[in-house]
Amino acid sequence: MIDVVALGELLIDFTCASVDAEGYPTMVAHPGGAPANFLAAITKFGGKTALIGKVGTDAFGKMLTGTLKKADIETRGIVAADDVFTTLAFVTLDETGNREFSFSRKPGADTCLNFDEVDLSLIDEAKVFHFGTLSLTDEPARSATYKAVAYARSRGKLITYDPNLRKPLWKSLEEAKQQILWGLGQADVVKISDEEVEFLFGLGVEQGAKYIFDNFGVKLLFVTCGPDGCFFKNANGEGKVPGLTDIQVVDTTGAGDIFGGSAVWKLLQTGKAPEELTEQELREIVTFACTSAGLSTTKSGGISSVPAYETVLKKMN
């Protein structure tokens, strides 16, 4: 049995290591992609996961597939194609470690996934189906995502969703908004950032959370607020958990994904439906996820920065 299967991008994050006198960065390559980072956290803590996606048959595609295997993420859902190049993301950082993205993706392999290439047996075997919006920016990956979500819903899978807005990848911000709202209408559990709530609704965290909860079929909502922690809400309660303050931030790439994976892993450990969790249980889940995500920012990269379970517990205690 697979705990979580995710559909979406697998790519290389090139992160700025240094800058020369002219301002040009020296880049370091890290394996990444939001769904992959999300699954890496779940796998690191003992869950069984699988990724559905597409890479090129180039050197980067081969390396990424090898990285997933080393991380014990099932790779039989990864399609390798000769006619497209593995997607690349270039991440530059400001003095606080916050990111700005540039993408080599016109098209990238991740956008070229067709539904007939989706291994539906992985969805059949999984408890949870996870998706984001980078697979909604272009066809044929958009239609493949629509159909895969519908397939998972028809089989009673728990649906988790992270909008993970990357504005440069969309033809227009209106299109981005429409697709993100579609995703909100499909999901049981949503992890969304405060910036994405503002982008969609022009609302603050708590008002935005209430609006999402009242107008979409979401059963459990996490609104992450960067270093300020996370606001959570379900039918039984709501609250806020602060982020870590006593850490040296190096790179925030993948922190939101790692928060999401950590939270979903803890949710699965409860054995409860998301709408049944008590406020105290939610607070424990979010505290774990905030700690895990915070610790991940002390290292570079996404997949490679997930902390060990024991390290998270030690930090919490």
Order of alpha helices (4+ residues) and beta strands (2+ residues): beta-beta-beta-alpha-beta-alpha-beta-beta-beta-beta-alpha-beta-alpha-beta-alpha-beta-alpha-alpha-beta-beta-beta-alpha-alpha-alpha
